[in-house]
Amino acid sequence: MSVAVASHSFSRNATLRRELLARHPEVRFNETGVPLMRRDDLIALLRGHERAITGLEVLDDAVFAALPELRVVSKYGVGLDMIDLSAARRHGVSVRWTPGVNRQAVAELTIAFMIALCRSLVPLAHAIKTGGWTHPGGRQLSSSTIGIVGCGHVGQEVARLCRAFGATVLAHDIRAYDDFYRAHGVAAVTLDALLDQADIVTLHVPLDSSTRGLIGRRELARMKPTAHLINTARGGIVDEAALAAALAGGQLAGAAFDVFNEEPPANDELLSQPKFIGTPHIGGGTSEAVLAMGRAAIEGLDDDSRQIFDASTPT
Protein backbone atom coordinates (compact mmCIF):
# COMPACT_ATOMS: atom_id res chain seq x y z
CA MET A 1 0.00 0.00 0.00
CA SER A 2 1.32 3.43 -0.94
CA VAL A 3 2.17 5.95 1.79
CA ALA A 4 2.44 9.74 1.73
CA VAL A 5 4.36 11.67 4.40
CA ALA A 6 3.19 15.24 4.92
CA SER A 7 5.38 15.98 7.96
CA HIS A 8 8.37 18.10 7.01
CA SER A 9 10.33 16.98 10.08
CA PHE A 10 9.81 13.29 9.29
CA SER A 11 10.54 13.75 5.59
CA ARG A 12 13.94 15.35 6.14
CA ASN A 13 15.14 12.70 8.62
CA ALA A 14 17.35 10.17 6.81
CA THR A 15 16.91 7.45 9.43
CA LEU A 16 13.11 7.65 9.39
CA ARG A 17 13.01 7.72 5.60
CA ARG A 18 15.16 4.59 5.45
CA GLU A 19 13.13 2.72 8.07
CA LEU A 20 9.81 3.62 6.42
CA LEU A 21 11.02 2.62 2.95
CA ALA A 22 12.19 -0.73 4.31
CA ARG A 23 8.58 -1.52 5.26
CA HIS A 24 6.70 0.42 2.58
CA PRO A 25 8.63 0.74 -0.71
CA GLU A 26 6.09 3.12 -2.26
CA VAL A 27 6.40 6.39 -0.34
CA ARG A 28 5.95 10.00 -1.33
CA PHE A 29 7.68 12.44 1.02
CA ASN A 30 7.13 16.15 1.57
CA GLU A 31 10.05 17.54 -0.42
CA THR A 32 8.73 21.11 -0.52
CA GLY A 33 10.77 22.33 2.43
CA VAL A 34 7.57 23.91 3.80
CA PRO A 35 7.11 23.09 7.51
CA LEU A 36 3.31 23.32 7.39
CA MET A 37 1.49 22.64 4.12
CA ARG A 38 -1.60 24.56 3.04
CA ARG A 39 -4.79 22.62 2.36
CA ASP A 40 -4.49 22.49 -1.44
CA ASP A 41 -0.83 21.43 -1.31
CA LEU A 42 -1.63 18.84 1.37
CA ILE A 43 -4.42 17.33 -0.72
CA ALA A 44 -2.14 17.22 -3.75
CA LEU A 45 0.54 15.39 -1.75
CA LEU A 46 -1.84 12.83 -0.22
CA ARG A 47 -3.96 12.20 -3.32
CA GLY A 48 -3.76 8.63 -4.59
CA HIS A 49 -2.37 7.21 -1.33
CA GLU A 50 -4.17 4.85 1.03
CA ARG A 51 -2.05 5.69 4.07
CA ALA A 52 -0.46 8.88 5.34
CA ILE A 53 1.81 10.18 8.07
CA THR A 54 0.93 13.71 9.17
CA GLY A 55 2.24 16.08 11.81
CA LEU A 56 0.81 19.55 12.43
CA GLU A 57 -1.13 19.60 9.15
CA VAL A 58 -4.86 20.34 9.47
CA LEU A 59 -7.04 17.44 8.37
CA ASP A 60 -10.65 18.59 8.19
CA ASP A 61 -13.78 17.48 6.36
CA ALA A 62 -12.72 19.19 3.13
CA VAL A 63 -9.41 17.32 3.11
CA PHE A 64 -10.99 13.93 3.79
CA ALA A 65 -13.72 14.57 1.19
CA ALA A 66 -11.05 15.28 -1.42
CA LEU A 67 -9.20 12.03 -0.63
CA PRO A 68 -11.69 9.13 -0.89
CA GLU A 69 -8.87 6.63 -1.27
CA LEU A 70 -7.28 7.56 2.09
CA ARG A 71 -7.88 4.85 4.70
CA VAL A 72 -5.27 5.37 7.45
CA VAL A 73 -3.68 8.46 8.98
CA SER A 74 -0.82 7.82 11.40
CA LYS A 75 -0.03 10.82 13.57
CA TYR A 76 3.58 11.98 13.88
CA GLY A 77 3.91 13.74 17.24
CA VAL A 78 1.43 14.39 20.02
CA GLY A 79 -1.86 16.20 20.07
CA LEU A 80 -4.88 15.56 17.87
CA ASP A 81 -6.37 19.07 17.76
CA MET A 82 -5.44 19.45 14.10
CA ILE A 83 -7.45 16.38 13.02
CA ASP A 84 -11.24 16.46 12.81
CA LEU A 85 -11.86 13.00 14.23
CA SER A 86 -15.58 13.11 13.51
CA ALA A 87 -14.91 13.92 9.86
CA ALA A 88 -12.32 11.13 9.70
CA ARG A 89 -14.89 8.68 10.99
CA ARG A 90 -17.55 9.85 8.55
CA HIS A 91 -15.15 9.28 5.69
CA GLY A 92 -14.01 5.89 6.94
CA VAL A 93 -10.46 6.94 7.85
CA SER A 94 -8.74 5.26 10.79
CA VAL A 95 -6.58 7.69 12.80
CA ARG A 96 -3.63 6.07 14.58
CA TRP A 97 -1.73 7.77 17.41
CA THR A 98 0.77 6.86 20.14
CA PRO A 99 0.59 9.28 23.11
CA GLY A 100 3.55 10.43 25.16
CA VAL A 101 6.36 9.59 22.73
CA ASN A 102 8.05 13.00 23.14
CA ARG A 103 7.35 13.42 26.85
CA GLN A 104 11.01 13.59 27.91
CA ALA A 105 11.97 16.22 25.36
CA VAL A 106 9.04 18.49 26.21
CA ALA A 107 9.53 18.00 29.95
CA GLU A 108 13.21 18.94 29.73
CA LEU A 109 12.40 22.10 27.75
CA THR A 110 9.85 22.97 30.44
CA ILE A 111 12.52 22.64 33.14
CA ALA A 112 14.86 24.79 31.05
CA PHE A 113 12.17 27.47 30.87
CA MET A 114 11.70 27.30 34.64
CA ILE A 115 15.37 27.87 35.34
CA ALA A 116 15.69 30.58 32.67
CA LEU A 117 12.75 32.50 34.13
CA CYS A 118 13.74 32.09 37.77
CA ARG A 119 17.31 33.27 37.12
CA SER A 120 16.55 35.90 34.40
CA LEU A 121 18.98 34.11 32.09
CA VAL A 122 17.78 35.55 28.77
CA PRO A 123 17.76 39.28 29.66
CA LEU A 124 21.04 38.96 31.56
CA ALA A 125 22.69 37.18 28.61
CA HIS A 126 21.57 40.02 26.32
CA ALA A 127 22.62 42.72 28.78
CA ILE A 128 26.16 41.45 29.30
CA LYS A 129 26.85 41.78 25.57
CA THR A 130 26.30 45.53 25.84
CA GLY A 131 28.26 46.04 29.05
CA GLY A 132 25.57 45.17 31.55
CA TRP A 133 26.63 43.61 34.83
CA THR A 134 23.67 43.42 37.19
CA HIS A 135 22.75 40.86 39.82
CA PRO A 136 18.96 40.68 40.11
CA GLY A 137 18.94 37.62 42.34
CA GLY A 138 16.31 35.01 41.52
CA ARG A 139 14.95 31.88 43.10
CA GLN A 140 15.78 28.18 43.15
CA LEU A 141 13.47 25.45 41.92
CA SER A 142 14.19 23.62 45.16
CA SER A 143 12.28 26.26 47.13
CA SER A 144 9.54 26.81 44.54
CA THR A 145 5.97 25.57 44.34
CA ILE A 146 5.30 24.25 40.85
CA GLY A 147 1.72 24.04 39.58
CA ILE A 148 1.19 21.52 36.78
CA VAL A 149 -2.04 21.92 34.81
CA GLY A 150 -2.56 18.59 33.07
CA CYS A 151 -0.79 15.61 34.61
CA GLY A 152 -0.76 13.11 31.75
CA HIS A 153 2.39 11.82 30.07
CA VAL A 154 4.33 15.10 29.87
CA GLY A 155 2.91 16.54 33.08
CA GLN A 156 3.97 13.48 35.05
CA GLU A 157 7.50 13.66 33.66
CA VAL A 158 7.67 17.34 34.63
CA ALA A 159 6.48 16.40 38.12
CA ARG A 160 9.21 13.76 38.49
CA LEU A 161 11.91 16.21 37.43
CA CYS A 162 10.61 18.98 39.70
CA ARG A 163 10.47 16.61 42.66
CA ALA A 164 14.08 15.63 41.92
CA PHE A 165 14.99 19.31 42.41
CA GLY A 166 13.15 19.25 45.72
CA ALA A 167 10.28 21.48 44.61
CA THR A 168 6.77 21.31 46.00
CA VAL A 169 4.47 20.10 43.22
CA LEU A 170 0.75 20.77 42.82
CA ALA A 171 -1.32 19.26 40.02
CA HIS A 172 -4.71 19.84 38.49
CA ASP A 173 -6.31 17.48 36.00
CA ILE A 174 -9.83 16.38 35.11
CA ARG A 175 -8.59 12.79 35.45
CA ALA A 176 -7.57 11.16 38.72
CA TYR A 177 -3.94 10.09 38.93
CA ASP A 178 -4.04 9.22 42.62
CA ASP A 179 -1.47 6.42 42.48
CA PHE A 180 1.03 8.67 40.71
CA TYR A 181 0.37 11.54 43.11
CA ARG A 182 0.95 9.33 46.16
CA ALA A 183 4.10 7.77 44.71
CA HIS A 184 5.71 11.10 43.88
CA GLY A 185 4.48 13.40 46.62
CA VAL A 186 2.25 15.50 44.37
CA ALA A 187 -0.78 17.33 45.79
CA ALA A 188 -3.95 17.33 43.68
CA VAL A 189 -5.76 20.68 43.91
CA THR A 190 -8.38 22.74 42.10
CA LEU A 191 -7.25 25.02 39.29
CA ASP A 192 -7.95 28.13 41.36
CA ALA A 193 -5.95 26.80 44.30
CA LEU A 194 -3.05 25.97 41.99
CA LEU A 195 -3.07 29.45 40.46
CA ASP A 196 -3.21 31.03 43.92
CA GLN A 197 -0.28 29.07 45.35
CA ALA A 198 2.17 28.28 42.54
CA ASP A 199 5.39 30.17 41.91
CA ILE A 200 5.49 28.58 38.45
CA VAL A 201 2.41 27.44 36.50
CA THR A 202 3.14 25.07 33.62
CA LEU A 203 0.53 23.87 31.12
CA HIS A 204 0.34 20.31 29.77
CA VAL A 205 -3.22 19.84 28.55
CA PRO A 206 -4.45 19.07 25.02
CA LEU A 207 -6.21 21.77 23.05
CA ASP A 208 -9.93 21.14 22.75
CA SER A 209 -13.19 22.95 23.43
CA SER A 210 -12.71 22.57 27.19
CA THR A 211 -9.16 23.98 27.30
CA ARG A 212 -9.25 26.71 24.64
CA GLY A 213 -8.78 29.97 26.54
CA LEU A 214 -8.35 28.06 29.80
CA ILE A 215 -5.95 30.70 31.09
CA GLY A 216 -7.45 34.11 30.55
CA ARG A 217 -7.65 37.45 32.31
CA ARG A 218 -9.39 36.03 35.41
CA GLU A 219 -6.91 33.17 35.83
CA LEU A 220 -3.87 35.41 35.30
CA ALA A 221 -5.21 37.80 37.95
CA ARG A 222 -5.26 34.97 40.48
CA MET A 223 -1.56 34.27 40.03
CA LYS A 224 1.08 35.84 42.27
CA PRO A 225 2.82 38.92 40.82
CA THR A 226 6.07 37.03 41.42
CA ALA A 227 4.87 33.95 39.50
CA HIS A 228 5.83 32.67 36.04
CA LEU A 229 3.67 31.00 33.37
CA ILE A 230 4.96 28.33 30.97
CA ASN A 231 3.19 26.83 27.96
CA THR A 232 4.82 23.96 26.08
CA ALA A 233 1.48 22.31 25.26
CA ARG A 234 -0.59 24.04 22.57
CA GLY A 235 -1.29 27.57 21.44
CA GLY A 236 -4.83 28.66 22.19
CA ILE A 237 -4.84 27.48 25.80
CA VAL A 238 -3.78 30.96 26.95
CA ASP A 239 -5.34 34.30 26.02
CA GLU A 240 -2.18 35.89 24.61
CA ALA A 241 -3.55 39.45 24.69
CA ALA A 242 -4.44 39.06 28.36
CA LEU A 243 -0.97 37.67 29.07
CA ALA A 244 0.73 40.57 27.30
CA ALA A 245 -1.31 43.02 29.38
CA ALA A 246 -0.49 41.14 32.60
CA LEU A 247 3.24 41.21 31.86
CA ALA A 248 3.17 44.88 30.86
CA GLY A 249 1.25 45.78 34.02
CA GLY A 250 3.54 43.87 36.38
CA GLN A 251 0.88 41.30 37.29
CA LEU A 252 3.32 38.48 36.45
CA ALA A 253 7.07 38.14 36.81
CA GLY A 254 7.50 36.40 33.46
CA ALA A 255 6.32 33.82 30.95
CA ALA A 256 7.86 31.38 28.47
CA PHE A 257 6.02 29.81 25.52
CA ASP A 258 7.03 27.25 22.93
CA VAL A 259 3.59 27.30 21.28
CA PHE A 260 1.34 30.09 20.04
CA ASN A 261 -2.19 30.78 18.82
CA GLU A 262 -0.73 31.48 15.39
CA GLU A 263 2.55 29.93 14.26
CA PRO A 264 4.82 31.66 13.44
CA PRO A 265 3.48 34.12 16.03
CA ALA A 266 2.37 37.57 14.99
CA ASN A 267 1.54 38.96 18.43
CA ASP A 268 4.19 41.67 18.69
CA GLU A 269 2.60 42.98 21.89
CA LEU A 270 3.49 39.71 23.62
CA LEU A 271 6.77 38.99 21.87
CA SER A 272 8.14 42.44 22.69
CA GLN A 273 7.63 42.04 26.43
CA PRO A 274 11.07 41.95 28.12
CA LYS A 275 9.81 39.36 30.62
CA PHE A 276 8.68 36.97 27.88
CA ILE A 277 10.69 34.10 26.34
CA GLY A 278 9.47 32.53 23.11
CA THR A 279 10.80 29.56 21.15
CA PRO A 280 9.60 28.23 17.77
CA HIS A 281 7.71 25.06 18.81
CA ILE A 282 10.86 23.06 19.52
CA GLY A 283 9.56 20.98 22.44
CA GLY A 284 9.50 17.68 20.57
CA GLY A 285 12.36 18.58 18.25
CA THR A 286 15.27 16.73 19.85
CA SER A 287 16.90 14.02 17.76
CA GLU A 288 15.74 11.38 20.22
CA ALA A 289 12.13 12.61 20.19
CA VAL A 290 12.02 12.87 16.40
CA LEU A 291 13.05 9.24 16.08
CA ALA A 292 10.59 8.11 18.76
CA MET A 293 7.70 10.00 17.16
CA GLY A 294 8.65 8.84 13.67
CA ARG A 295 8.94 5.18 14.64
CA ALA A 296 5.60 5.33 16.42
CA ALA A 297 4.05 6.79 13.27
CA ILE A 298 5.56 4.03 11.14
CA GLU A 299 4.17 1.40 13.49
CA GLY A 300 0.79 3.11 13.38
CA LEU A 301 0.49 2.56 9.64
CA ASP A 302 0.07 -1.19 10.21
CA ASP A 303 -0.89 -1.54 13.89
CA ASP A 304 -4.60 -0.91 14.32
CA SER A 305 -4.27 -1.23 18.10
CA ARG A 306 -3.03 2.37 18.00
CA GLN A 307 -6.18 3.73 16.39
CA ILE A 308 -8.23 6.39 18.14
CA PHE A 309 -11.43 4.72 16.97
CA ASP A 310 -12.57 2.12 14.49
CA ALA A 311 -14.43 3.82 11.66
CA SER A 312 -16.56 0.73 11.19
CA THR A 313 -17.80 0.73 14.79
CA PRO A 314 -21.11 2.55 15.43
CA THR A 315 -20.97 5.66 17.60
Number of C-alpha atoms within 10 A of each C-alpha: 10 14 24 24 27 29 25 21 20 25 21 14 14 10 13 21 17 12 13 21 14 10 12 14 12 13 18 17 19 23 13 12 11 12 14 19 19 11 15 11 14 20 19 12 19 26 17 15 21 18 23 29 26 25 26 20 19 18 22 16 17 12 20 21 15 14 19 15 17 23 19 23 26 28 29 29 26 19 20 20 15 15 20 16 20 14 17 24 19 13 18 18 25 24 27 25 27 22 17 17 24 23 20 20 20 27 25 17 18 27 17 13 25 24 16 16 26 22 18 18 14 14 16 15 12 11 13 11 9 8 8 12 11 9 9 8 9 13 13 14 22 14 12 19 20 29 30 31 23 20 25 20 17 27 26 22 19 26 26 19 17 21 18 12 14 15 18 20 24 26 26 23 18 11 9 12 16 11 9 14 18 11 8 14 14 23 15 21 16 14 17 13 16 25 27 18 17 24 25 27 24 28 25 25 26 19 19 15 10 10 14 17 16 17 20 16 17 11 15 23 17 15 24 17 17 14 24 25 27 26 23 25 26 23 22 18 25 26 18 21 13 18 25 21 17 19 21 18 10 12 18 22 21 25 26 22 24 21 24 24 15 10 12 11 14 11 15 9 13 23 16 12 16 13 21 22 20 17 13 12 18 13 21 23 16 15 10 14 19 21 18 18 26 29 19 22 28 22 19 24 26 14 14 17 13 19 19 14 18 16 19 11 7 6 7
